[in-house]
Amino acid sequence: MKHYAVYFMSNKNNTVLYIGVTSNLVKRVYQHKTKAFKGFTSKYNVDKLVYFEVFDDINKAIAREKQLKKGNRKRKNELVNATNPEWKDLSDGWLFSF
């Protein structure tokens, strides 16, 4: 069964948040960390995974991403703080290290 993830990436000072959706979270985080694509995340050094949710249905994942993007920064911070209060990089120890 295929899984989809909605995820938050941040910079080292937790001042920038990026929200995305992907069908391969490990690969996508690797792309952020290596700055594989020029754009917002590479410009602002957004390479730390601080939150994610997994879905079995891409439509539910996309709907959740849109819902989260509409929310204000306070709510986004509260969501991260509820599961990752120290804002640690949740991808530490994955198949790559930087």
C-alpha positions in Angstrom: 0.0 0.0 0.0 1.3 3.4 -0.9 1.6 6.1 1.8 1.6 9.9 1.6 3.0 12.4 4.0 2.3 16.0 4.9 5.4 17.4 6.4 6.8 20.6 7.9 10.4 21.6 7.3 12.2 24.4 9.2 15.5 26.1 9.3 18.0 25.8 12.1 16.6 28.7 14.0 12.9 27.6 13.5 12.0 31.0 12.0 10.8 29.6 8.7 8.3 26.9 8.0 7.6 25.0 4.8 4.7 22.7 4.4 4.6 20.0 1.7 3.1 16.7 0.7 4.9 13.8 -0.8 4.6 10.1 -1.7 8.2 9.4 -0.5 9.2 11.3 2.6 12.7 10.0 2.9 13.5 11.0 -0.7 11.9 14.4 -0.3 13.7 15.2 2.9 17.0 14.2 1.2 16.1 16.6 -1.6 15.6 19.4 0.9 18.8 18.7 2.7 20.9 18.6 -0.5 19.1 21.6 -2.0 18.4 19.5 -5.1 15.9 22.2 -6.3 16.4 25.9 -6.3 13.5 27.7 -4.6 12.1 28.7 -1.3 13.6 25.9 0.8 17.1 26.2 -0.6 17.0 30.0 -0.4 16.1 30.0 3.3 18.1 26.9 4.3 15.0 24.9 5.2 16.3 21.4 5.8 15.1 20.2 9.1 12.0 17.9 9.3 10.1 18.9 12.4 6.6 17.4 11.8 4.8 14.9 9.6 1.6 13.0 9.2 1.1 9.9 7.1 -2.0 9.1 5.0 -3.1 6.1 2.9 -5.1 8.4 0.5 -3.4 11.1 -1.5 -6.6 13.2 -1.6 -6.8 13.2 2.2 -3.1 14.2 2.4 -3.6 17.1 -0.1 -6.7 18.3 1.8 -4.7 18.2 5.1 -1.8 20.1 3.5 -4.2 22.8 2.3 -5.9 23.0 5.7 -2.5 23.4 7.4 -1.3 26.0 4.9 -4.4 28.1 5.6 -3.7 28.1 9.4 -1.8 30.8 11.1 1.8 30.5 12.4 0.7 30.1 16.0 -1.4 27.0 15.2 1.4 25.5 13.2 3.9 26.1 16.0 1.4 24.5 18.5 1.1 21.4 16.2 4.9 21.0 16.2 5.2 21.7 19.9 2.6 19.0 20.7 4.7 16.2 19.2 8.2 17.7 18.9 8.6 20.4 21.6 12.4 20.7 21.1 12.0 21.1 17.3 14.5 18.3 16.7 15.2 17.1 13.2 13.0 14.0 13.0 15.1 12.7 10.1 18.2 12.3 12.3 19.4 8.7 11.9 17.7 8.1 8.6 19.6 6.7 5.6 21.7 9.9 5.2 23.5 12.3 7.5 24.7 15.8 7.2 
